[in-house]
Amino acid sequence: MKTFIETFIVAFSMYSKIPMPQVEWNEKNMRFSLTVFPMVGVVIAAALYFLFYLFTRLNFSPVFFGAVAVFLPLLITGGLHLDGYCDTVDALCSRKECSEKLRILKDPHTGAFAVIYTVALLILQFGAWCQVFLTPACFYILLFCFIFSRALVSLSLVTFPCASTGLASTFAGNTSKGVVKYVLACMIILCLAAMFYLWAAAALIILILVLASYIWFYFMTRKHFGGLTGDLAGFYIVVCETLVLITASILGGIMA
């Protein structure tokens, strides 16, 4: 039981800004920490559900909802994944060789491309959240993306080759891969089952787009970086969630 609790603490300490007791990271409590990572998505989904419920009851504007909905996941995660998105965009836009791109990922400075693409991304997210608030047909399906995006990234950490030493390779190296793969696969299947139950057509479209993005992500990491890193994992979470958010806003608008 102690190891089980410590596993939760390690995962939430690493992947969120939710206050947690301090525990020493070791092979035991890191072994299954990737299976807990999607639970951070559960917290984000619950917070967004409460936000949506509150704002609809209080008749707040879609603009206000959109702004808070963009900020809330950043507040919970501390912007960890957006930081990975920024670093990855800088590296990809550099058009340098693989080794130089890996160096850019580790560079603490933020480049112009990171700023440009991050502003564009947040504007897209803001507009999509405003649309979802106005036409919420896909809202409940959308909430599951915060869970399965993290489950997919956790799965990639135990299946994709890692580019270099770092947190990604540390977590992957200390993970019981067989059990983790099974648990993550079950989580993804449960999320998809719930989404198809809520609205099968929308879930199918989202599934196709997410699968396409995941395949692209695999080949992109191999081609441009020689494997997966923590920054690339954060990049994909942001891309996947934004893709589902925009798709949900469009489908909701069509069905309105």
ZIUR-V155469 format. One record per pair of residues at least 24 apart in sequence whose C-alpha atoms are under 8 Angstrom apart, sorted by sequence separation. I is the first residue (numbers start at 1). J is the second residue. D is the distance in Angstrom with one decimal. If there is no record, write none. Layout:
BEGIN
I J D
I J D
END
This chain:
BEGIN
7 31 7.9
12 36 7.9
16 40 7.0
48 72 7.6
86 110 7.4
89 113 6.7
90 114 5.4
3 28 6.8
4 29 7.2
7 32 6.7
8 33 6.7
11 36 6.1
12 37 7.2
15 40 7.3
47 72 7.8
89 114 5.6
155 180 7.8
3 29 5.6
7 33 5.3
11 37 5.8
155 181 6.2
87 114 6.8
213 240 7.3
8 36 6.2
12 40 6.8
44 72 7.7
86 114 4.6
89 117 7.4
7 36 7.5
44 73 6.0
85 114 7.9
86 115 7.3
155 184 6.5
154 184 7.5
155 185 8.0
210 240 6.7
86 117 7.8
44 76 7.0
86 118 6.7
152 184 7.7
85 118 7.9
151 184 5.8
210 243 7.8
151 185 8.0
209 243 7.9
210 244 7.6
151 187 7.1
152 188 7.6
151 188 6.6
206 244 6.4
148 187 7.3
148 188 5.6
206 247 7.0
148 191 6.7
147 191 7.6
202 248 7.7
144 191 6.2
202 251 7.1
144 195 7.4
70 122 7.2
141 194 7.9
141 195 5.3
70 125 6.6
70 126 6.1
69 126 7.7
141 198 6.8
17 75 7.4
18 76 6.4
140 198 7.7
141 199 7.6
160 218 7.3
17 76 5.5
18 77 7.8
66 125 7.9
67 126 6.1
70 129 7.6
16 76 5.7
17 77 5.4
66 126 5.0
69 129 6.8
168 228 7.3
169 229 7.4
16 77 4.1
17 78 5.4
66 127 6.9
138 199 8.0
168 229 5.4
15 77 6.2
16 78 6.3
66 128 7.7
141 203 7.4
163 225 6.5
167 229 7.7
168 230 4.8
66 129 4.8
163 226 5.2
164 227 7.7
166 229 7.2
167 230 6.1
16 80 7.8
65 129 7.3
66 130 4.8
138 202 7.7
162 226 7.6
163 227 3.9
164 228 7.9
166 230 7.3
15 80 7.2
65 130 6.7
161 226 7.9
162 227 4.5
163 228 5.1
164 229 7.1
161 227 5.0
162 228 4.4
163 229 6.0
62 129 7.8
63 130 5.8
66 133 7.7
160 227 6.9
161 228 6.1
162 229 6.1
62 130 4.8
65 133 7.3
160 228 6.5
62 131 7.5
62 133 5.8
157 228 7.3
62 134 6.7
153 233 5.9
52 133 7.6
153 236 7.4
153 237 7.0
149 236 8.0
150 237 6.5
149 237 5.6
149 240 6.3
149 241 6.7
49 143 7.8
48 143 7.7
145 240 7.8
146 241 6.6
145 241 6.0
45 143 5.1
45 144 7.1
145 244 6.8
45 146 6.4
44 146 6.9
45 147 7.8
142 244 6.7
142 245 6.4
42 146 7.0
41 146 4.5
42 147 5.9
41 147 4.4
142 248 6.4
40 147 7.5
41 148 7.9
141 248 7.9
38 146 7.6
39 147 6.8
38 147 5.0
41 150 6.9
139 248 7.2
38 148 6.9
138 248 5.3
38 149 7.8
138 249 7.2
38 150 5.0
37 150 6.4
38 151 5.4
136 249 7.8
138 251 7.1
37 151 7.2
135 249 7.4
137 251 7.8
138 252 5.6
137 252 4.9
35 151 7.6
129 245 7.4
132 248 7.2
136 252 6.0
37 154 7.3
125 242 6.4
128 245 6.4
132 249 4.9
135 252 5.3
128 246 5.5
131 249 5.6
135 253 5.7
137 255 7.2
35 154 7.3
131 250 8.0
137 256 7.6
34 154 5.6
125 245 7.2
129 249 7.2
132 252 6.7
121 242 7.9
125 246 7.3
128 249 5.5
131 252 8.0
132 253 7.8
135 256 6.0
124 246 7.7
131 253 7.2
101 224 7.5
102 225 6.3
101 225 6.7
98 223 8.0
98 224 5.5
99 225 7.3
105 231 7.0
97 224 7.6
98 225 5.1
98 226 6.9
92 224 7.5
34 171 7.6
33 171 8.0
31 171 7.9
30 171 6.8
34 175 7.6
33 175 7.7
31 174 5.4
32 175 6.0
88 231 6.6
30 174 6.2
31 175 4.1
32 176 6.5
87 231 6.8
88 232 6.3
30 175 6.5
31 176 5.4
35 180 6.0
34 180 7.0
84 230 7.2
85 231 6.8
27 174 5.8
84 231 3.9
85 232 7.2
88 235 6.6
32 180 6.4
35 183 6.6
83 231 7.4
84 232 6.1
35 184 6.2
84 233 7.3
85 234 6.1
86 235 7.7
81 231 7.3
84 234 4.8
85 235 3.9
83 234 7.4
84 235 5.1
85 236 7.6
81 233 7.7
82 234 6.6
83 235 8.0
81 234 3.9
82 235 6.8
85 238 6.8
80 234 7.0
81 235 6.1
81 237 6.8
82 238 6.5
81 238 6.5
END
